[in-house]
């Protein structure tokens, strides 16, 4: 996204901006910076990705640190730091002259989802309307922009791990986390605020599965666990605490990339029994 110095400025603002409101929250990010140098509010990367590619870094910083009436007076960074929805920020920014626009959003989303799926999400029959939106010759209404912003955030999360084709298939496929509804159907038919939470949880679950699929050591852990335990004991072991890992959960170490430690623990289980 940005280099380290630019990322720090995106999160904390310029030195002048750091002396303004909400000092407690800004100080908390300074403390976090000392521990984890690339800590950002969740969703900020999606908001930045929704901005025009040719927007300067200084303008991005100013934009995400400008209070917005439609965000209850918070800046986008403050809104996200308080666990506000990224799609709301994207929606608000599309309405600001000189920030971004529905055309930019639709054009970026079209590369991920395609025109037909965007038309479905927006409840329009003709994909030529999507083309007009992307060209800026027509504009979708705010409710459609909100739904497309939620779809963009979801697709952006997935795009770091799977292809555009897989994103489109996932958006249209029945999802057990969503009671077998397709994510696109939920975003299209439900109120955005309620539907988006479920779709986001399903997307993050899919990302976690993709990460495990791409990690050969994680596959080794799963295969070894199934050798030693029958279900449901295998799953219970992965998600329970283990004395062979000093009380840590195997699944947490896998997420941290410490699969070798989990494999060693499985050797210990085989030699010394469950735990």
KAMO-V959191 format. One line per field, one symbol per residue. psi: psi as a letter, one per 40 degrees, with the letter a starting at -180 (. if undefined). Layout:
BEGIN
psi->???
END
This chain:
BEGIN
psi->ciiddddddddeiidddeeaifdddddddddddddgefhihheddddddeiidehidddddddeehihdeffeiiddddddffihddddddddeehhecaiddddddddddddidddddddefidhedddddddeeeihiiddddddddddddddddddediiddddddddeihhddffeiidddddddihddddddddddddddddddddddehdddddddddddddiiieddddddeiihdeffeihddddddeefdddddddddddddeii.
END
